[in-house]
Amino acid sequence: MITLDLPETLEKYFWNIVRDSYDGDLQAAVTAFLKLHAKYGWKEQFVKDIKSVRDEVRRAGGIKESMIEEGVKRYRAHKQCNFFPLPLGEG
């Protein structure tokens, strides 16, 4: 058994959705909610993580253009190594 303790307006909204979109089938509504959470819930955490990183960068004084360029160079060098583990023409 599931018990919901929601504010009255939110509870009314919830039951209207269950009635109108799921023909009153609470189990179908909760199942749909869980599927949506599994599919999209990670995006909410991703947004929180990005905000946390941005806040930390601001506290540390920001990012300079030279730091961005160095990061891009490292990324490209890493990608180059993954695509071509051996120098071209060998192997």
Secondary structure, DSSP 8 states (H G I E B T S, - for coil): -------HHHHHHHHHHHHHHHTT-HHHHHHHHHHHHHHHHHHHHHHHHHHHHHHHHHHTT---HHHHHHHHHHHHHHHHHHH-SS-TT--
